[in-house]
Every structure is written in structure tokens, then in C-alpha cells.
Amino acid sequence: MAGLPLQKEQLHQERKEHQSLRITLLVVLAVAAILISLLIGRYAITWAQLLAVFGSLFGNTPADLPANVEMVFFKIRLPRIIAAFIAGGGLALAGSVYQGVFRNPMVSPDILGATAGAGLGAAIGLLFSFNDLGVQALSFVGGIIAVGLTYLVCKGVSKRSNTVLTLILTGMVITALFQAGISLVKFTADPYSKLPAITFWLMGSLSSVITKDVFVLLIPFVGGAIPLFLLRWRINLLSFSDEEAQAMGVNTQMLRLIVIICSTLITASVVSVGGIIGWVGLIIPHLARIFVGPNFRALLPASIILGGTYLLVVDDFARGMMAMEIPLGILTAIIGAPFFIYLMYKGRNGWS
């Protein structure tokens, strides 16, 4: 009996080492995906040119390096790659914490209306011919308003014992309301100019990303991710019932509110820059749990890395498969829906 605690400690240590090894593998895969993404595109860059561009950062620019290589690398390709990685990682992070907080593997970052609210804000901005910054600002504010409205309505109608279920149902209602608003804006938009712009934006794309958009994504991502990482051990306790978590010293209502705020910041910023990119926040957390387990200590970094790598690869296909770029939302749905059916079939006897 004396050796039982020691065996548990050894098993725990081995599990941590395995998780660290798997996260390291994910990092290696992410770096490889980034390097390959830097090379491919309508204007191909060779390995030699890529090394020369990196060397130019230290003032060692070869005389035979074409000027347009640096322009394509720094102005177009690098910002888009960074934006794709942050967007994918942010959606996967938001999805993983939502699935944990709501104790439901079927929820995604848009469950409380963030995506629909951000979409409506962007549609209004495009309808009134706002510039890119104005459209992004309206989209971001729309996402915040939608989730805030969901939370306030839930607080007004829910019983304390049914907060999670009521929050999800209220989110579905608010999402339907804001989607109706999007349909109304599209119905009133000019069918020859405004309607195509709104429709294409709602499909999701990173084709117009520039350097400033990276900061629009990065600042909310960092602001939302840091509290989630600091509270990740408390989020683990939300896998129990509220009564059990409260008995362990966790203020479940406050923790749930913090998670919602952080996830909404991340999701709204992604939608404001890239449009509606579905399925990432739903399927990637499942893959991350299969890879590193349900412990949020490892699940959060794994979700970010895996989500960023996934969306980066999908974006590579979006800009390289056809002469005309394919909207990201189409590809993520084509890939995500069948794969999620497979995950449901595989985990039909339990949550993987």
C-alpha cells in the first residue's frame, strides 16, 4: 500500500512527459506547415529565395534577389500566414473552453451568437460602404453585443440550476435573430454591388489580409488567451456539476462569465477580419483531446497549435486549388462535416 502513491506519481509524471512530447510534435508540424506555406502561392518562392529573405532581415540581401520577392513575402504572404494561424488557433481555443465549460462536445464558438452578431455588424458596414477598418469595428462590436445580449437574457429567465442549458438555448435564439438581421440586410442590399460583397465576406476569406489585420487579430487573441491559460486548472473542475465545483472553491458563475468574455473577444476578432469560418472550433478540440487528453493544461496549447496548423493548410488549398480563390468557409465545411460524423461514430460510446 505504501507504494501506491509512488506509482500514481510515476504514472502522472509519465503522462505529463507524453503530453509534452506530443505538443512538441505538434509544434514541429506547425513550423513545417508555416515554412511550406511561405513557399507556395501564385508567385512561388524557392528555398534559396526564402533563406535570402530571412538573411535580408540581418542586412545580408543578395544582389540577385528579385525585389518583388521581398514585397510578396513581407506585404502579402507573411501577414496572411500569421493571420491564418492566429484565426485557427483562436477558434480552436474558444471551442475547447466552450465545450469544457458547457460540458457539451457539440458546442462551438458561435453557440452564444458571436459569429452571427459579428456577421450582422460586417453586413451593415458593407451595406453603408464603410472602409475596411469600419467594417471590422462594426463586426467586432456586433459579436460583443450578441453575446452580451445572450448573457443578459439568460440571467433574466434562467433558474440557477439550469444556467448552462438556458445559456445554450438563449444563444440559439439570439443567433437566429441576428441571422435574420443578416438576411434582411442582404435583402435590402444592391444586388449588383453590395450583395455580392456581403455574400463573399460571409463565406470567410483571408485574401485581403494586410499587416494591420494581424494586430487586429493578435491583440484580442492575447487578451483572451492569457486569462484562459491562467484559469485552465479551474476550467478542469467545470467538468463536474456546478455544486461539486463550488464545493471545491470555484465560483462557477464568475468563471463561466470570464470564459465567455475571453472567447467572445477572440471569436469576434476572427470574424471581423476573416468572415465566418465554421467548423474549426468544433472539430479541432476533439482532435486535440484525442491527441493529448482532456486536461486543459495540455488541451489549450494543443488546440491552439492544431487549430492554427489546420486553418493554415486549408488556406493554402483555398488559394492554390483553383484559378479563383475558394472561400475558407466552404472548405472548412466540406472537410469538417464528414470528419465530425466520423468522430461521432468513433466516440458513440463516450466523449473522446
C-alpha positions as CSV (number, residue, x, y, z in Angstrom):
1,M,0.0,0.0,0.0
2,A,2.9,2.3,0.7
3,G,4.0,2.1,-2.9
4,L,0.6,3.1,-4.3
5,P,1.1,6.9,-4.1
6,L,4.5,6.5,-5.6
7,Q,3.0,4.5,-8.6
8,K,0.4,7.2,-9.1
9,E,3.1,9.9,-9.1
10,Q,5.1,7.9,-11.6
11,L,2.1,7.5,-13.9
12,H,1.3,11.2,-13.6
13,Q,4.8,12.1,-14.5
14,E,4.8,9.7,-17.5
15,R,1.5,11.2,-18.7
16,K,3.0,14.7,-18.5
17,E,6.0,13.6,-20.4
18,H,3.9,12.0,-23.1
19,Q,1.8,15.2,-23.4
20,S,4.9,17.4,-23.6
21,L,6.3,15.1,-26.4
22,R,3.1,15.2,-28.3
23,I,2.8,19.0,-28.0
24,T,6.4,19.2,-29.2
25,L,5.4,17.1,-32.2
26,L,2.6,19.5,-33.0
27,V,5.0,22.5,-32.8
28,V,7.3,20.8,-35.3
29,L,4.3,20.1,-37.7
30,A,3.2,23.7,-37.3
31,V,6.7,25.1,-38.2
32,A,6.8,22.8,-41.2
33,A,3.4,23.9,-42.3
34,I,4.4,27.6,-42.0
35,L,7.6,27.1,-44.0
36,I,5.8,25.3,-46.8
37,S,3.1,27.9,-46.8
38,L,5.7,30.6,-47.3
39,L,6.9,28.9,-50.5
40,I,3.6,28.1,-52.3
41,G,1.2,30.5,-53.9
42,R,0.5,32.2,-57.2
43,Y,4.0,33.7,-57.0
44,A,6.2,30.8,-56.0
45,I,9.3,31.3,-53.7
46,T,12.2,28.9,-53.8
47,W,14.0,27.7,-50.7
48,A,17.1,29.7,-51.7
49,Q,15.0,32.9,-52.0
50,L,13.3,32.1,-48.7
51,L,16.7,31.8,-47.0
52,A,17.8,35.0,-48.7
53,V,14.7,36.9,-47.5
54,F,15.5,35.7,-43.9
55,G,19.1,36.8,-44.4
56,S,17.8,40.3,-45.5
57,L,16.4,40.8,-42.0
58,F,20.1,41.0,-40.8
59,G,21.2,43.2,-43.7
60,N,22.5,40.4,-45.9
61,T,20.4,40.9,-49.0
62,P,21.9,39.1,-52.1
63,A,22.2,41.3,-55.2
64,D,20.4,38.8,-57.4
65,L,17.3,38.6,-55.1
66,P,14.3,40.0,-57.1
67,A,12.7,43.0,-55.5
68,N,9.2,41.6,-55.8
69,V,10.2,38.5,-53.7
70,E,10.6,40.7,-50.6
71,M,7.4,42.5,-51.4
72,V,5.4,39.3,-51.8
73,F,6.9,37.8,-48.7
74,F,6.5,40.7,-46.2
75,K,3.4,42.5,-47.6
76,I,1.2,39.6,-48.7
77,R,2.2,36.1,-47.7
78,L,3.7,36.5,-44.2
79,P,0.7,38.6,-42.9
80,R,-1.8,36.1,-44.3
81,I,0.0,33.1,-42.8
82,I,0.2,34.7,-39.4
83,A,-3.4,35.7,-39.6
84,A,-4.5,32.2,-40.6
85,F,-2.6,30.6,-37.7
86,I,-4.0,33.1,-35.2
87,A,-7.5,32.7,-36.5
88,G,-7.4,28.9,-36.5
89,G,-5.7,28.8,-33.1
90,G,-8.2,31.3,-31.6
91,L,-11.3,29.5,-32.9
92,A,-9.9,26.2,-31.6
93,L,-9.1,27.7,-28.2
94,A,-12.5,29.2,-27.9
95,G,-14.2,26.0,-28.9
96,S,-12.2,23.8,-26.5
97,V,-13.1,26.0,-23.5
98,Y,-16.7,26.3,-24.5
99,Q,-17.0,22.5,-24.8
100,G,-15.5,22.2,-21.3
101,V,-17.5,24.9,-19.6
102,F,-20.8,23.8,-21.1
103,R,-19.9,20.1,-20.7
104,N,-21.1,19.5,-24.2
105,P,-18.8,18.3,-27.1
106,M,-21.3,19.6,-29.7
107,V,-20.9,23.3,-28.9
108,S,-18.6,25.7,-30.9
109,P,-17.5,29.3,-30.5
110,D,-20.7,30.6,-32.3
111,I,-23.1,28.9,-29.8
112,L,-23.8,32.2,-28.0
113,G,-24.2,34.3,-31.1
114,A,-20.8,35.8,-31.5
115,T,-20.5,34.8,-35.2
116,A,-24.0,35.9,-36.1
117,G,-23.6,39.2,-34.3
118,A,-20.2,39.9,-36.0
119,G,-21.6,38.9,-39.3
120,L,-24.5,41.3,-39.0
121,G,-22.2,44.1,-38.0
122,A,-20.0,43.5,-41.0
123,A,-23.0,43.3,-43.3
124,I,-24.3,46.6,-42.1
125,G,-20.8,48.1,-42.6
126,L,-20.6,46.8,-46.1
127,L,-24.2,48.0,-46.9
128,F,-23.3,51.6,-45.9
129,S,-19.9,51.4,-47.7
130,F,-17.7,51.7,-44.7
131,N,-14.0,51.3,-45.2
132,D,-12.2,48.1,-44.0
133,L,-11.5,49.4,-40.5
134,G,-15.1,50.5,-40.1
135,V,-16.4,47.1,-41.2
136,Q,-14.0,45.3,-38.8
137,A,-15.0,47.6,-36.0
138,L,-18.8,47.1,-36.6
139,S,-18.2,43.4,-36.9
140,F,-16.3,43.2,-33.6
141,V,-18.9,45.3,-31.8
142,G,-21.7,43.2,-33.2
143,G,-20.2,40.0,-31.9
144,I,-19.8,41.5,-28.4
145,I,-23.4,42.8,-28.4
146,A,-24.8,39.5,-29.5
147,V,-23.1,37.5,-26.7
148,G,-23.8,40.3,-24.1
149,L,-27.5,40.1,-25.1
150,T,-27.5,36.3,-24.8
151,Y,-25.9,36.5,-21.3
152,L,-28.4,39.2,-20.1
153,V,-31.4,37.4,-21.4
154,C,-30.2,34.2,-19.8
155,K,-29.7,35.9,-16.5
156,G,-33.2,37.2,-16.7
157,V,-35.0,34.0,-17.5
158,S,-32.9,31.2,-16.1
159,K,-33.2,29.3,-12.8
160,R,-29.9,28.9,-11.0
161,S,-29.9,25.1,-11.5
162,N,-30.3,25.3,-15.3
163,T,-27.9,28.1,-16.2
164,V,-25.9,26.1,-18.8
165,L,-28.8,24.7,-20.7
166,T,-30.6,28.1,-20.6
167,L,-27.5,29.9,-21.9
168,I,-27.2,27.5,-24.8
169,L,-30.9,27.8,-25.7
170,T,-30.7,31.6,-25.4
171,G,-27.7,31.6,-27.6
172,M,-29.5,29.7,-30.3
173,V,-32.4,32.2,-30.2
174,I,-30.1,35.2,-30.4
175,T,-28.1,33.6,-33.2
176,A,-31.4,33.1,-35.2
177,L,-32.4,36.7,-34.5
178,F,-29.1,38.1,-35.8
179,Q,-29.0,35.7,-38.8
180,A,-32.5,37.1,-39.6
181,G,-30.9,40.5,-39.5
182,I,-28.2,39.4,-41.9
183,S,-30.9,38.1,-44.3
184,L,-32.7,41.5,-44.0
185,V,-29.5,43.4,-44.9
186,K,-28.9,41.1,-47.8
187,F,-32.5,41.6,-49.0
188,T,-32.2,45.3,-49.0
189,A,-28.7,45.5,-50.5
190,D,-27.9,46.4,-54.1
191,P,-27.9,43.1,-55.9
192,Y,-25.2,44.3,-58.3
193,S,-22.6,45.6,-55.9
194,K,-23.3,45.4,-52.2
195,L,-25.0,41.9,-52.1
196,P,-22.0,40.1,-53.8
197,A,-19.6,41.8,-51.4
198,I,-21.7,40.8,-48.3
199,T,-22.2,37.3,-49.5
200,F,-18.5,36.7,-50.3
201,W,-17.4,38.2,-46.9
202,L,-19.8,35.9,-45.0
203,M,-18.2,32.9,-46.7
204,G,-14.9,33.6,-45.0
205,S,-11.6,34.5,-46.6
206,L,-8.2,35.8,-45.7
207,S,-7.4,37.1,-49.2
208,S,-7.5,40.8,-48.2
209,V,-5.4,40.5,-45.0
210,I,-2.7,43.0,-44.6
211,T,-0.2,43.7,-41.8
212,K,-2.6,45.8,-39.7
213,D,-5.1,43.0,-39.7
214,V,-2.6,40.8,-37.9
215,F,-2.7,43.2,-34.9
216,V,-6.5,43.3,-35.1
217,L,-6.3,39.5,-34.5
218,L,-3.3,39.4,-32.2
219,I,-4.4,41.9,-29.5
220,P,-7.8,40.3,-28.7
221,F,-6.2,36.8,-29.0
222,V,-3.5,37.6,-26.4
223,G,-6.0,39.4,-24.2
224,G,-8.4,36.5,-24.3
225,A,-5.9,33.6,-24.2
226,I,-3.9,34.8,-21.2
227,P,-6.8,34.6,-18.7
228,L,-7.9,31.3,-20.1
229,F,-4.4,29.9,-19.6
230,L,-4.2,31.3,-16.0
231,L,-7.6,29.7,-15.2
232,R,-7.1,26.4,-17.0
233,W,-7.0,24.3,-13.9
234,R,-10.2,25.8,-12.7
235,I,-11.8,25.1,-16.1
236,N,-11.0,21.4,-15.5
237,L,-13.3,21.5,-12.4
238,L,-16.2,22.6,-14.5
239,S,-16.4,19.1,-16.0
240,F,-18.1,18.3,-12.7
241,S,-21.5,19.6,-11.8
242,D,-21.8,23.2,-10.5
243,E,-22.4,22.0,-7.0
244,E,-19.3,19.8,-7.0
245,A,-17.2,22.6,-8.5
246,Q,-18.4,25.1,-5.9
247,A,-17.6,22.7,-3.2
248,M,-14.0,22.7,-4.4
249,G,-13.9,26.5,-4.1
250,V,-14.7,27.5,-7.7
251,N,-17.1,30.4,-8.4
252,T,-18.8,28.8,-11.4
253,Q,-20.8,31.8,-12.5
254,M,-17.8,34.2,-12.4
255,L,-15.6,31.6,-14.1
256,R,-18.2,31.0,-16.8
257,L,-18.5,34.7,-17.4
258,I,-14.8,35.2,-17.7
259,V,-14.5,32.3,-20.2
260,I,-17.4,33.7,-22.3
261,I,-15.8,37.2,-22.4
262,C,-12.4,35.9,-23.4
263,S,-13.8,33.5,-26.0
264,T,-16.1,36.2,-27.4
265,L,-13.1,38.6,-27.8
266,I,-11.2,36.0,-29.8
267,T,-14.1,34.8,-31.9
268,A,-15.4,38.3,-32.7
269,S,-11.9,39.5,-33.8
270,V,-11.5,36.4,-36.1
271,V,-14.9,37.0,-37.7
272,S,-14.2,40.7,-38.1
273,V,-11.0,40.0,-40.1
274,G,-11.7,36.7,-41.9
275,G,-15.5,36.5,-42.1
276,I,-17.4,33.4,-40.9
277,I,-15.1,30.4,-40.8
278,G,-17.1,27.5,-39.4
279,W,-16.2,24.0,-38.0
280,V,-12.7,24.9,-36.8
281,G,-13.9,25.5,-33.2
282,L,-16.0,22.3,-33.3
283,I,-13.7,19.6,-34.7
284,I,-10.2,20.7,-33.7
285,P,-10.9,20.5,-29.9
286,H,-12.0,16.9,-30.4
287,L,-8.7,16.1,-32.3
288,A,-6.7,17.8,-29.6
289,R,-8.4,15.8,-26.8
290,I,-7.7,12.6,-28.8
291,F,-4.1,13.7,-29.1
292,V,-3.3,15.0,-25.5
293,G,-6.3,14.1,-23.4
294,P,-9.0,16.3,-21.7
295,N,-6.8,18.1,-19.2
296,F,-6.8,21.8,-20.1
297,R,-3.2,22.1,-19.1
298,A,-2.2,20.4,-22.3
299,L,-5.5,20.8,-24.2
300,L,-5.3,24.6,-24.6
301,P,-1.9,24.8,-26.2
302,A,-2.6,21.7,-28.3
303,S,-5.8,23.2,-29.6
304,I,-4.1,26.5,-30.5
305,I,-1.3,24.8,-32.4
306,L,-3.5,22.2,-34.1
307,G,-6.2,24.8,-35.0
308,G,-3.6,27.2,-36.4
309,T,-1.9,24.5,-38.4
310,Y,-5.2,23.2,-39.7
311,L,-6.6,26.6,-40.9
312,L,-3.2,27.4,-42.4
313,V,-3.2,24.2,-44.5
314,V,-6.8,24.8,-45.5
315,D,-6.0,28.4,-46.5
316,D,-3.1,27.0,-48.7
317,F,-5.6,24.9,-50.5
318,A,-8.1,27.8,-50.8
319,R,-5.5,30.0,-52.6
320,G,-3.9,27.3,-54.7
321,M,-6.5,24.8,-55.8
322,M,-8.2,26.9,-58.5
323,A,-7.6,30.0,-60.5
324,M,-10.2,31.8,-58.4
325,E,-9.7,31.6,-54.6
326,I,-12.1,29.4,-52.8
327,P,-13.8,30.9,-49.7
328,L,-12.5,29.3,-46.5
329,G,-15.9,28.7,-45.1
330,I,-16.7,26.4,-47.9
331,L,-13.6,24.3,-47.5
332,T,-13.8,24.0,-43.7
333,A,-17.4,22.8,-44.0
334,I,-16.6,20.3,-46.7
335,I,-13.8,18.9,-44.6
336,G,-15.3,19.4,-41.2
337,A,-18.8,18.0,-41.6
338,P,-17.9,14.4,-42.8
339,F,-15.0,14.3,-40.3
340,F,-17.2,15.3,-37.4
341,I,-19.7,12.5,-38.4
342,Y,-16.7,10.1,-38.2
343,L,-15.8,11.4,-34.8
344,M,-19.3,11.0,-33.6
345,Y,-19.4,7.4,-34.9
346,K,-16.0,6.6,-33.3
347,G,-17.0,8.1,-30.0
348,R,-20.6,6.9,-29.9
349,N,-19.9,5.1,-26.6
350,G,-18.4,8.2,-24.9
351,W,-16.9,11.6,-25.4
352,S,-13.4,11.1,-26.8
